[in-house]
Amino acid sequence: MIIKRNKNAIKNYFEDSSGVLGSSADLVAIVENECDTYKFIVEMFESKTPVIL
């Protein structure tokens, strides 16, 4: 799994054709398999960190 926390690196993930402005995130997780996804979701749930898929 790749975790990106650099604000400049993750701001590109909010650019699309929707034109929605003002989005932000503390990190972007790029999972490589189902196991990574499960572990990440469990970790975020336990730390009470909201997740948007």
C-alpha positions in Angstrom: 0.0 0.0 0.0 1.2 3.5 -0.8 0.3 6.3 1.6 0.7 9.9 0.4 0.6 12.6 3.0 2.3 15.5 1.2 -0.4 18.2 0.5 1.1 19.1 -2.9 1.2 15.4 -3.9 -2.4 14.7 -3.0 -4.1 17.9 -4.3 -4.0 16.4 -7.8 -6.5 13.7 -6.6 -9.1 16.4 -6.2 -8.8 17.7 -9.8 -11.4 16.4 -12.2 -14.0 17.6 -14.6 -16.7 18.1 -11.9 -15.4 21.6 -11.1 -16.0 21.1 -7.4 -13.5 23.2 -5.4 -12.4 23.2 -1.8 -11.8 19.6 -1.2 -9.1 18.4 1.1 -7.7 15.3 2.8 -5.0 14.3 5.2 -3.8 11.4 3.1 -4.4 9.3 0.0 -4.1 5.6 0.2 -3.4 3.6 -2.9 -4.1 -0.1 -2.1 -2.7 -2.9 -4.1 -5.0 -5.8 -3.1 -8.1 -6.7 -1.0 -5.9 -7.4 2.1 -4.5 -3.9 2.0 -8.0 -2.5 1.6 -9.3 -4.4 4.6 -6.4 -3.5 6.8 -6.7 0.2 5.9 -10.4 0.3 6.5 -10.0 -1.4 9.9 -7.2 0.9 10.9 -9.2 4.0 9.9 -12.3 2.7 11.8 -10.3 2.0 14.9 -8.8 5.5 14.9 -12.3 7.0 14.1 -10.9 8.5 10.9 -13.4 9.2 8.2 -12.8 7.5 4.8 -14.2 8.4 1.4 -13.9 5.8 -1.3 
